[in-house]
Amino acid sequence: MTGLDTATRGAATGTGDRSRPRAALPALCVTQIASWGVVYYAFPVLNPQITAATGWPAGATTAAFSLGLVVSALAGIRVGRILDHRGPRAVMTLGSVLGVISLLIVAAAPNVPVFVAGWTLAGLAMASTFYQPAFAALTRWWAPDHVRALTIVTLAGGLASTVFAPLTAALADHLSWRHTYLVLAAILAAVTIPAHALALRAPWPDAPTSPAHAAEGAAEVGRSRPFLLLAAAFTLSGFAMYAVVVALVPLLLERGYTTSQAAWALGIGGAGQTLGRTLYAALARRTTATARATVLIALGGLTTLSMAAAPGSYALIIAVSVVAGMVRGNLTLLQATAITDRWGTVHYGRLSGLLAAPAHTAAALAPFAGAVLAGPLGGYGPLFFLLAAVSMAAALITPWTATGAVAADPGRR
């Protein structure tokens, strides 16, 4: 390795680049826990109380939440382009502010239309604060060792449900759902707004380029067969995975468990995510991008099938939830690295937005679709069998997403 190469690598990894925001990684770890925990994981815990207290149909409240996720998916394309050019500080800080405002609207909503408006605004906040902008920041600042940084932030993010599902349930035991959301909004404001504003101030470096990708634009990649098939696989897998997350609490309530027990089962899956993500780097070194995508998506289907078929033992439910969380944790990193594994980092923000949009849209529709399908299917148990089949269909598509030989790229592992 030449001296120039060493200097370049040092700049990329933080050993020789003082412009990198050293507080960015720990700050993003904390803000991902708070953002996901408050804006996403609190809802499945509070929704039964919301419908009971207001008389609003569960389908309507779940549809409002799903609409926010659809907005997040569509807004993510534009957010990705902005991130490529301007970096994450303004995007994520503004997203935090919008997140707080959206939850205040949700908490004060006198009727379903205002409740829907609050979740629509929350969708913009999700697009600007969840994993996608954090991944774009870390992929650019930490390349070519971005997998390590991505693993660390997702290890922390996996604790979101572990921390906030039980916390939300505990608050709801003593407060109304509206006051619970007010407390959570205050936590979100105190944690994420200053962290994003102060910790992401470093100059935004230019994207690495290489001859292999000089003539290959984002539009060309986005129209390619491997990209479209990968988007299809992630869409089916995302639909199943997020339907399972939101439907787990009603599944366990249907089986006679308490809200607290159901919340702990959901939360313990977050601990499984953290555990699973510690294994991803080793898995990435030993498998191709296509092989690990196929295996992980198939395992997601098997864990969903296990939840559907598990007998009444709460200990077994907890064990399956941990394993399912481990798979979900690896699937998050799989999607975070899918672009760089195949097409490099030159257009990471835009391509990740394009790849995530249909998957996030499907994930957004999943809670509503799950609630709607559970009735005709005869309950949440049969729904989980259907979701397992959807994951298996995604696994069958994945082997066709290979892109051929990997060209040299400064940002690709």
Salt bridges, closest charged atoms under 4 A:
ASP84 OD1 - ARG140 NH2 3.74
ASP145 OD1 - ARG9 NH2 3.32
GLU216 OE1 - HIS213 NE2 3.92
ASP341 OD2 - ARG292 NH2 2.79
ASP409 OD2 - HIS213 ND1 3.25
